[in-house]
Each structure stands twice: as structure tokens, then as C-alpha cells.
């Protein structure tokens, strides 16, 4: 069970009226990636979240190893997995990938990202929604510690898309639901295991991720109306593991607009979770970096806020085709007769096809993007507030 580390009582002083250059709502992977990208920019950056950085794990915590290396967080890796296995009612296949997955420690990875965020400030506060704009054009954000203001605001709060209107509401939103357990593990295994069986979940998949001293075993359903607890317990029993330490969450499976009414959206709030696989960590890094670079250009005085919003919106939409393709497979795979699916998985298992298919998959948010040139910092003799006001 999560141990709460958030501020309470007299520590929760008012933040009402606080104004910063950049306000990042959500210390998620996406939010931390944005903050990391703004390090050294000269901007006053505030990150707010209901929980402390790294306090509340929300995913199976597996990511392509090249991305963890590119982000400088390889120290959080607990187990590298160069293989994937896929099991159907009619057999199993095992692929050696052209890159590897790595299971990591959530709290440690978040801490490593935050350590790269420079002078950014963090406060625990529950973001409740937008509160309009002021006369200067700043976006107002309501929290349980008062109203915050900033000319540049990022929503990295997850699938609820809190700073949008209307909010996502399951089960009527394009969301998948997942639940996993974390039994003890002996450190064995070199594959991320996937089950595609209607006996487990009609439209979705099960997984097992070896992660050092624990395994992460779960079930995800593309149909948000389908509960998955019984399926998760059954899968854990099937692999002789205990159903202990539950963790569940919703995750999006459709791309949403990257901007809305002057606010940037990154990570799950923008639907940056790849359909079919449900993978959202590297896409959170990828789009978080892209958003951070556009914001950094505003801080540097190289472009206005509206231009940054338009550029980031365009960047997001340029990936729409890949997301549509993955969504098409998400709809196709559960509809295939199990024997046909098994045959298709075996045909794909030729190493050249595996390399090509998984190479394409990684290329939709490639780790090389992290090494692209970062926009310069604002010249030190410029007034930050004036520069941002002019840009807005």
C-alpha cells in the first residue's frame, strides 16, 4: 500500500495568487519530462501534483531500454528484457527484439528525472480545474491551496484531462482499464510475457513483467465497462504467483488535441498512450520533451505563446496516422479467430519481420529525439516577466 508523503495540516499553506513563468500540473512522466527540458532556461517553473514526486506508482513501469538510457535514468532499471512472448489458446511464440524492454523502479526513476529539472519548484496541491484568465492573459488554475497563475500552463495530470472541458469520464470515454498485482519474484526471466486469450479478457491482454525482486502481473481491457480483477487474480494463479499489492488505473487509447484554450496537454491527458500495447511511458517522455522545447523557445523570446501552442499542436497531429494504425490493430486483434491470430504471430516471428515491425514501433517515438538540439536559454540580462509578457 502506498505510504502518503504529501503535506498535511499546517504544512499546507496557501498558494493563492502565486504567479510563475511556467506552471506544470502533474508530476507524471510527461510533466517531469517538460520540467527537465526547461532546466537552465531561466524561467520560474512550478510543478504541482496531488502526491509527492514518485509517491504513487501508476503503471507497470516498463519502457524501451534506449529511452531510459537517453533520459539519463538507467540507474532505476531493475531487470532488462530482450525478449517478448505471446501466448494464445493455441500456442506461444517468442521474439528476440531489435531493442530491449527494461522494468524499472518508479520512485527512483521519478527522482532521477526531478534531479535533472534544475531550479524548478515543487508543491503538493490537488488541481481542481481552470479558473479562466486574468487581464494580462495568464491562465488561472484552481487548486485546493488556492488559485495559481502563469502565462504558460501544461496539463500533465493524466487521463482525466483536468484543465479541459468537459473532462473524460469512464466508462463513456475512449479509455482502457488495467489492474495488476506485484508478487515477490526471484529475478529470473528475460521476456515481457503477453497473453491474448478471450478466456482471460475478451478484448484486451494479460501481461507479466519480471522486475527484479517482484513481478508485475496484470490484465488490461480495451472495453472500459469490463472489470478485470477476477481475470488478474486468475492470471496470477496460472503463473503460480500471489495476487498481492494491487495497482490499477485507466489509460487512454485515442489521441486527443495537444492544446486547448491556451493550455498544453502532454502524456495521458493528450492521449499519448499507444493503442494496442497501452504503452505510455516513452510517449510521455517524447511529447513532454517536444512540449518543453516549444515552451523554452517562448521563455528565450524566440517565439510567442500562440506560435508555441500551434507548433506543439502540429507536432502532435503529425503522429495521428501512427496512432490510427495502432488503434486499427487494437480493434482487429480481438476480432481474429484465435487460430488465425496464432498463425499470424508465428509468421511474424521471422527475425527480419520482427526487426522491421518492432523497429517501426520504436520509431514512432524514437529515443534519438532526446539528443536533438535543445533551444538556448534566455539571455541573462533580459527580464523574465517582461519577455514572457511580450511573447504572450
KAPECOR-V900457 format. One record per pair of residues at least 6 apart in sequence whose ideal C-beta (glycine too) atoms are under 7 Angstrom apart, sorted by the first residue. I is the first residue (numbers start at 1). J is the second residue. If there is no record, write none. Layout:
# KAPECOR-V900457
I/J, I/J
This chain:
# KAPECOR-V900457
2/55, 2/56, 5/52, 5/55, 6/51, 6/52, 6/55, 6/124, 7/124, 12/145, 14/145, 14/146, 15/123, 15/125, 15/143, 15/145, 15/146, 15/148, 16/146, 16/147, 17/146, 17/147, 18/148, 19/138, 19/149, 19/150, 20/44, 20/45, 20/46, 20/150, 21/43, 21/44, 21/45, 21/150, 21/151, 21/152, 21/299, 21/384, 21/388, 22/38, 22/43, 22/45, 22/150, 22/152, 22/295, 23/46, 23/141, 23/148, 23/150, 23/153, 24/31, 24/34, 24/35, 24/45, 24/47, 24/154, 24/156, 25/48, 25/127, 25/141, 25/153, 25/154, 25/155, 25/156, 25/157, 25/162, 25/163, 26/49, 26/155, 26/156, 26/157, 26/158, 27/47, 27/49, 27/53, 27/122, 28/156, 28/158, 28/267, 28/284, 29/267, 29/281, 29/284, 29/285, 30/156, 30/266, 30/267, 30/284, 30/287, 30/288, 31/47, 31/154, 31/156, 32/110, 32/113, 32/114, 32/117, 33/284, 33/285, 33/288, 33/289, 33/292, 34/154, 34/156, 34/266, 34/288, 34/291, 34/292, 35/45, 35/47, 35/117, 35/120, 36/113, 36/116, 36/117, 37/289, 37/292, 37/293, 37/296, 38/45, 38/120, 38/292, 38/295, 38/296, 39/116, 39/117, 39/118, 40/118, 40/377, 41/296, 41/299, 41/300, 41/377, 41/378, 42/299, 42/377, 42/378, 42/380, 42/384, 43/299, 43/384, 44/384, 45/120, 45/121, 46/121, 46/123, 47/120, 47/122, 48/123, 48/125, 48/127, 48/143, 49/124, 50/124, 50/126, 51/124, 52/124, 53/110, 53/111, 53/114, 53/122, 54/106, 54/107, 54/110, 54/111, 57/106, 57/247, 58/249, 59/281, 60/180, 60/207, 60/209, 60/216, 60/218, 61/103, 61/104, 61/106, 61/216, 62/101, 62/102, 62/103, 62/192, 62/209, 63/101, 63/102, 63/104, 63/281, 63/282, 64/99, 64/101, 64/282, 64/362, 64/367, 65/80, 65/99, 65/100, 65/101, 65/102, 66/99, 66/367, 67/282, 67/285, 67/367, 68/74, 68/77, 68/102, 68/104, 70/367, 70/370, 70/371, 71/113, 71/285, 71/370, 72/112, 72/116, 73/109, 73/112, 73/113, 75/112, 76/104, 76/105, 76/108, 76/109, 76/112, 77/102, 77/104, 78/103, 78/104, 78/105, 78/211, 78/212, 79/102, 79/103, 79/187, 79/210, 79/211, 79/212, 80/100, 80/102, 81/100, 81/101, 81/102, 81/103, 81/190, 81/191, 81/192, 81/210, 82/96, 82/97, 82/100, 82/190, 83/94, 83/95, 83/96, 83/97, 83/190, 83/191, 84/95, 84/97, 84/191, 84/192, 84/194, 85/92, 85/93, 85/94, 85/191, 85/193, 85/194, 86/92, 86/93, 86/194, 86/196, 86/345, 87/195, 88/196, 88/197, 88/338, 88/341, 88/342, 88/345, 89/197, 89/199, 89/338, 90/338, 90/339, 90/342, 91/342, 93/345, 93/346, 93/349, 94/191, 95/349, 95/354, 96/351, 97/354, 97/358, 98/355, 98/358, 98/359, 99/362, 101/192, 103/209, 103/210, 103/211, 125/143, 125/144, 125/145, 126/143, 126/144, 127/141, 127/143, 127/157, 127/162, 128/142, 128/143, 128/144, 129/142, 129/162, 129/163, 130/139, 130/140, 130/141, 130/163, 131/140, 131/141, 131/142, 131/147, 132/140, 133/139, 133/140, 134/140, 134/149, 136/389, 137/151, 137/392, 138/149, 138/150, 138/151, 139/150, 139/153, 139/262, 139/263, 140/147, 140/149, 141/147, 141/148, 141/153, 141/163, 151/305, 151/388, 151/392, 152/295, 152/298, 152/305, 153/263, 154/264, 154/266, 154/291, 155/161, 155/162, 155/163, 155/263, 155/264, 155/265, 155/269, 156/266, 156/267, 156/269, 157/269, 158/267, 158/268, 158/269, 159/168, 159/175, 159/250, 159/251, 159/252, 159/268, 159/269, 160/167, 160/168, 161/167, 161/168, 161/256, 161/265, 161/269, 163/263, 164/260, 168/175, 170/224, 170/250, 171/224, 171/225, 174/252, 174/253, 174/254, 175/224, 175/250, 175/251, 175/252, 175/253, 176/204, 176/220, 176/221, 176/222, 176/224, 176/251, 176/253, 176/278, 177/221, 177/224, 177/228, 177/250, 178/218, 178/219, 178/220, 178/228, 178/248, 178/249, 178/251, 178/278, 179/218, 179/219, 179/228, 179/229, 179/232, 179/246, 179/248, 180/216, 180/217, 180/218, 180/232, 180/247, 181/217, 181/218, 181/232, 181/236, 181/243, 181/244, 181/245, 181/246, 182/214, 182/216, 182/244, 182/245, 182/247, 183/214, 183/215, 183/217, 183/236, 183/241, 183/242, 183/244, 184/213, 184/214, 185/210, 185/211, 185/213, 185/214, 185/215, 187/212, 187/213, 188/210, 189/210, 192/207, 192/209, 193/207, 193/208, 194/205, 194/207, 195/205, 195/206, 195/235, 196/205, 196/333, 196/341, 200/206, 200/219, 200/231, 200/234, 200/235, 201/219, 201/221, 201/226, 201/228, 201/231, 202/226, 202/334, 203/221, 203/222, 203/223, 203/334, 204/219, 204/220, 204/221, 204/222, 205/220, 206/218, 206/219, 206/235, 207/218, 208/215, 208/217, 208/239, 209/215, 209/216, 215/241, 217/235, 217/236, 217/239, 217/241, 218/232, 219/228, 219/231, 219/232, 219/235, 220/278, 221/228, 222/253, 222/330, 232/243, 233/243, 236/242, 236/243, 251/268, 251/273, 251/278, 251/280, 252/268, 252/271, 252/273, 253/273, 253/275, 253/327, 253/330, 254/271, 254/327, 255/271, 255/320, 255/323, 256/265, 256/270, 256/271, 257/313, 258/264, 258/265, 258/270, 258/312, 258/313, 258/316, 259/265, 259/309, 259/312, 259/313, 262/309, 264/291, 264/309, 264/312, 266/272, 266/284, 266/287, 266/288, 266/291, 267/280, 267/284, 267/287, 267/288, 268/280, 270/287, 270/316, 272/280, 272/283, 272/284, 272/287, 273/279, 273/280, 273/283, 274/280, 274/283, 274/326, 275/323, 275/326, 275/327, 275/330, 276/326, 276/329, 276/330, 276/333, 282/365, 283/365, 286/365, 286/369, 287/316, 289/369, 289/370, 290/312, 290/315, 291/312, 293/374, 293/375, 294/308, 294/311, 294/312, 295/308, 296/375, 297/303, 297/308, 297/375, 298/304, 298/305, 298/308, 298/388, 298/391, 299/378, 299/388, 300/375, 300/376, 300/377, 300/378, 301/378, 301/382, 301/387, 301/391, 302/375, 303/391, 304/391, 304/392, 305/391, 305/392, 319/364, 322/364, 333/341, 348/354, 348/357, 378/384, 378/387
